[in-house]
Every structure is written in structure tokens, then in C-alpha cells.
Amino acid sequence: MNISDVAKKTGLTSKAIRFYEEKGLVTPPLRTGNGYRSYSAKQLDELTLLRQARQVGFNLDECREMVSLFNSPQRHSSEVKTRTLSKVAEIEGHITKLQLMRQNLLDLAASCPGDDGADCPIIDHLAGCCHSAKSR
């Protein structure tokens, strides 16, 4: 298979495929006599795994580990599960932080009159000010 065929089958762009190859995340494809990449089913599976892993939040280093586990006949599903649950915990931490950020923004918005006046508690808070523009 050539790179455009692999791109269609994996949902990745040719640029992304070359990037993953450059970063050593997939087994290098064979080169034909004219220098074109020739992909096997193994590379197709690795690239599909990468796309799916990226979609659920794994970073490049974690994807490298997942591809390594994919290619290891000695892997244990417990390793994959542990990494997956670790990612879930990381995402839950991000969600908690985002919920706090959201609530802080809602509180700031509620404190602002939102009128044509220059006095803005949001700007004052973000600037670290305790006073309004009127008292300056």
C-alpha cells in the first residue's frame, strides 16, 4: 500500500503518517526501488492504533508505549489497562480543573454589571486590583 491508501484507511493525513514515522512511533515502511513508501498490514494497524490512541488523549510518548505493547507478544493486558486507567485519572484531573475554571468565570461574569460603564470587576480581578476604575 502507498501512503495515500494508508491515509484513507486510517483516517490520518499523509503528513501525520510521515510525522509518526519521523518520530519513530511506527515500524518504518519498506521503500520501493523508486523510493516510495510501501506499507504492510502491520504499519496500517500501528497507524490505526496511533490515531485511536490520540483521539482518546494519549500523548506521543504514551502512544509510543502503546505501539510497543501492541508489537510485544509478551505484553500483559494488565499493563495496557494500568496505562489506560492512569490516563483516565489524568483526564479526570483536567476535568476538575476545567470545572473550577468554569465556575470562576461564571462567578466573575455574575459580578460584572455588563453595562456601558467602564467599571468592570472582571478586569479588576484579572489585573489583581481591589478597586474600580472610578476610584483611580
Short mmCIF file of the C-alpha atoms (twelve columns), coordinates in Angstrom:
data_MODEL
# 
_entry.id   MODEL 
# 
loop_
_atom_site.group_PDB 
_atom_site.id 
_atom_site.type_symbol 
_atom_site.label_atom_id 
_atom_site.label_alt_id 
_atom_site.label_comp_id 
_atom_site.label_asym_id 
_atom_site.label_seq_id 
_atom_site.Cartn_x 
_atom_site.Cartn_y 
_atom_site.Cartn_z 
_atom_site.pdbx_PDB_model_num 
ATOM 1   C CA . MET A 1   0.000   0.000   0.000  1 
ATOM 2   C CA . ASN A 2   1.186   3.506   -0.679 1 
ATOM 3   C CA . ILE A 3   0.862   6.432   1.726  1 
ATOM 4   C CA . SER A 4   -2.353  7.775   0.189  1 
ATOM 5   C CA . ASP A 5   -4.014  4.355   0.549  1 
ATOM 6   C CA . VAL A 6   -2.902  4.166   4.186  1 
ATOM 7   C CA . ALA A 7   -4.130  7.703   4.801  1 
ATOM 8   C CA . LYS A 8   -7.587  6.789   3.506  1 
ATOM 9   C CA . LYS A 9   -7.752  3.575   5.527  1 
ATOM 10  C CA . THR A 10  -6.506  5.080   8.805  1 
ATOM 11  C CA . GLY A 11  -8.143  8.490   8.632  1 
ATOM 12  C CA . LEU A 12  -4.741  10.146  9.028  1 
ATOM 13  C CA . THR A 13  -3.195  12.648  6.670  1 
ATOM 14  C CA . SER A 14  -0.051  11.769  4.730  1 
ATOM 15  C CA . LYS A 15  1.681   14.497  6.714  1 
ATOM 16  C CA . ALA A 16  0.655   12.884  10.027 1 
ATOM 17  C CA . ILE A 17  1.850   9.493   8.826  1 
ATOM 18  C CA . ARG A 18  5.251   10.903  7.869  1 
ATOM 19  C CA . PHE A 19  5.404   12.711  11.245 1 
ATOM 20  C CA . TYR A 20  4.741   9.478   13.154 1 
ATOM 21  C CA . GLU A 21  7.407   7.742   11.103 1 
ATOM 22  C CA . GLU A 22  9.892   10.565  11.715 1 
ATOM 23  C CA . LYS A 23  9.246   10.334  15.465 1 
ATOM 24  C CA . GLY A 24  9.818   6.578   15.399 1 
ATOM 25  C CA . LEU A 25  6.292   5.749   16.527 1 
ATOM 26  C CA . VAL A 26  5.690   3.154   13.823 1 
ATOM 27  C CA . THR A 27  7.728   0.450   12.176 1 
ATOM 28  C CA . PRO A 28  9.437   2.067   9.174  1 
ATOM 29  C CA . PRO A 29  7.813   1.030   5.908  1 
ATOM 30  C CA . LEU A 30  9.776   -0.647  3.178  1 
ATOM 31  C CA . ARG A 31  10.928  1.523   0.289  1 
ATOM 32  C CA . THR A 32  10.317  0.566   -3.294 1 
ATOM 33  C CA . GLY A 33  13.022  0.875   -5.935 1 
ATOM 34  C CA . ASN A 34  11.904  4.408   -6.708 1 
ATOM 35  C CA . GLY A 35  11.952  5.414   -3.014 1 
ATOM 36  C CA . TYR A 36  8.212   5.337   -2.360 1 
ATOM 37  C CA . ARG A 37  6.998   4.018   0.965  1 
ATOM 38  C CA . SER A 38  5.303   0.634   0.871  1 
ATOM 39  C CA . TYR A 39  3.135   -0.140  3.895  1 
ATOM 40  C CA . SER A 40  2.166   -3.537  5.237  1 
ATOM 41  C CA . ALA A 41  -0.848  -4.538  7.299  1 
ATOM 42  C CA . LYS A 42  1.364   -4.172  10.401 1 
ATOM 43  C CA . GLN A 43  2.031   -0.479  9.737  1 
ATOM 44  C CA . LEU A 44  -1.640  0.031   8.938  1 
ATOM 45  C CA . ASP A 45  -2.565  -1.463  12.323 1 
ATOM 46  C CA . GLU A 46  0.075   0.626   14.125 1 
ATOM 47  C CA . LEU A 47  -1.145  3.818   12.487 1 
ATOM 48  C CA . THR A 48  -4.773  2.987   13.263 1 
ATOM 49  C CA . LEU A 49  -3.789  2.374   16.888 1 
ATOM 50  C CA . LEU A 50  -1.979  5.733   16.953 1 
ATOM 51  C CA . ARG A 51  -4.971  7.617   15.578 1 
ATOM 52  C CA . GLN A 52  -7.333  5.962   18.038 1 
ATOM 53  C CA . ALA A 53  -4.958  6.459   20.978 1 
ATOM 54  C CA . ARG A 54  -4.507  10.150  20.126 1 
ATOM 55  C CA . GLN A 55  -8.284  10.570  19.918 1 
ATOM 56  C CA . VAL A 56  -8.733  9.341   23.490 1 
ATOM 57  C CA . GLY A 57  -5.993  11.575  24.852 1 
ATOM 58  C CA . PHE A 58  -2.738  9.635   24.841 1 
ATOM 59  C CA . ASN A 59  0.289   11.845  24.155 1 
ATOM 60  C CA . LEU A 60  3.057   10.876  21.734 1 
ATOM 61  C CA . ASP A 61  5.226   9.163   24.350 1 
ATOM 62  C CA . GLU A 62  2.239   7.191   25.603 1 
ATOM 63  C CA . CYS A 63  1.379   6.281   22.005 1 
ATOM 64  C CA . ARG A 64  4.927   5.039   21.503 1 
ATOM 65  C CA . GLU A 65  4.454   2.786   24.542 1 
ATOM 66  C CA . MET A 66  1.099   1.556   23.248 1 
ATOM 67  C CA . VAL A 67  2.582   0.672   19.847 1 
ATOM 68  C CA . SER A 68  5.408   -1.103  21.638 1 
ATOM 69  C CA . LEU A 69  2.887   -3.076  23.682 1 
ATOM 70  C CA . PHE A 70  0.894   -3.795  20.523 1 
ATOM 71  C CA . ASN A 71  4.007   -5.275  18.923 1 
ATOM 72  C CA . SER A 72  5.084   -7.238  22.006 1 
ATOM 73  C CA . PRO A 73  3.948   -10.848 22.170 1 
ATOM 74  C CA . GLN A 74  4.982   -10.800 25.850 1 
ATOM 75  C CA . ARG A 75  2.645   -7.937  26.743 1 
ATOM 76  C CA . HIS A 76  0.138   -8.323  29.531 1 
ATOM 77  C CA . SER A 77  -3.292  -6.809  29.259 1 
ATOM 78  C CA . SER A 78  -2.782  -5.601  32.836 1 
ATOM 79  C CA . GLU A 79  -0.078  -3.205  31.557 1 
ATOM 80  C CA . VAL A 80  -2.428  -1.773  28.961 1 
ATOM 81  C CA . LYS A 81  -5.251  -1.491  31.474 1 
ATOM 82  C CA . THR A 82  -2.985  0.240   34.016 1 
ATOM 83  C CA . ARG A 83  -1.873  2.798   31.422 1 
ATOM 84  C CA . THR A 84  -5.468  3.346   30.340 1 
ATOM 85  C CA . LEU A 85  -6.720  3.878   33.889 1 
ATOM 86  C CA . SER A 86  -3.812  6.231   34.545 1 
ATOM 87  C CA . LYS A 87  -4.922  8.262   31.517 1 
ATOM 88  C CA . VAL A 88  -8.491  8.284   32.847 1 
ATOM 89  C CA . ALA A 89  -7.243  9.650   36.195 1 
ATOM 90  C CA . GLU A 90  -5.232  12.322  34.371 1 
ATOM 91  C CA . ILE A 91  -8.273  13.330  32.322 1 
ATOM 92  C CA . GLU A 92  -10.432 13.442  35.453 1 
ATOM 93  C CA . GLY A 93  -7.891  15.835  36.987 1 
ATOM 94  C CA . HIS A 94  -8.143  18.039  33.903 1 
ATOM 95  C CA . ILE A 95  -11.938 17.925  34.084 1 
ATOM 96  C CA . THR A 96  -11.844 19.011  37.734 1 
ATOM 97  C CA . LYS A 97  -9.539  21.926  36.883 1 
ATOM 98  C CA . LEU A 98  -11.735 22.918  33.946 1 
ATOM 99  C CA . GLN A 99  -14.855 22.805  36.121 1 
ATOM 100 C CA . LEU A 100 -13.134 25.116  38.642 1 
ATOM 101 C CA . MET A 101 -12.081 27.446  35.832 1 
ATOM 102 C CA . ARG A 102 -15.645 27.444  34.518 1 
ATOM 103 C CA . GLN A 103 -17.079 28.249  37.924 1 
ATOM 104 C CA . ASN A 104 -14.549 31.042  38.462 1 
ATOM 105 C CA . LEU A 105 -15.510 32.561  35.110 1 
ATOM 106 C CA . LEU A 106 -19.221 32.287  35.911 1 
ATOM 107 C CA . ASP A 107 -18.608 33.976  39.279 1 
ATOM 108 C CA . LEU A 108 -16.663 36.754  37.580 1 
ATOM 109 C CA . ALA A 109 -19.390 37.208  34.969 1 
ATOM 110 C CA . ALA A 110 -22.023 37.383  37.727 1 
ATOM 111 C CA . SER A 111 -20.048 40.135  39.484 1 
ATOM 112 C CA . CYS A 112 -19.976 42.331  36.379 1 
ATOM 113 C CA . PRO A 113 -22.826 44.702  35.611 1 
ATOM 114 C CA . GLY A 114 -22.257 44.189  31.889 1 
ATOM 115 C CA . ASP A 115 -23.402 47.691  31.092 1 
ATOM 116 C CA . ASP A 116 -21.913 50.613  29.147 1 
ATOM 117 C CA . GLY A 117 -19.874 51.751  32.153 1 
ATOM 118 C CA . ALA A 118 -16.095 51.390  32.403 1 
ATOM 119 C CA . ASP A 119 -16.236 49.781  35.847 1 
ATOM 120 C CA . CYS A 120 -15.563 46.067  35.322 1 
ATOM 121 C CA . PRO A 121 -14.964 43.700  38.229 1 
ATOM 122 C CA . ILE A 122 -13.741 41.057  35.800 1 
ATOM 123 C CA . ILE A 123 -10.876 43.221  34.541 1 
ATOM 124 C CA . ASP A 124 -10.128 44.399  38.082 1 
ATOM 125 C CA . HIS A 125 -9.953  40.829  39.343 1 
ATOM 126 C CA . LEU A 126 -7.811  39.593  36.456 1 
ATOM 127 C CA . ALA A 127 -5.479  42.564  36.915 1 
ATOM 128 C CA . GLY A 128 -5.253  41.880  40.648 1 
ATOM 129 C CA . CYS A 129 -6.933  45.164  41.541 1 
ATOM 130 C CA . CYS A 130 -9.240  45.626  44.507 1 
ATOM 131 C CA . HIS A 131 -10.696 48.910  43.382 1 
ATOM 132 C CA . SER A 132 -12.706 50.035  40.434 1 
ATOM 133 C CA . ALA A 133 -11.730 52.387  37.640 1 
ATOM 134 C CA . LYS A 134 -13.885 55.120  39.234 1 
ATOM 135 C CA . SER A 135 -11.710 55.324  42.333 1 
ATOM 136 C CA . ARG A 136 -8.440  55.799  40.422 1 
# 
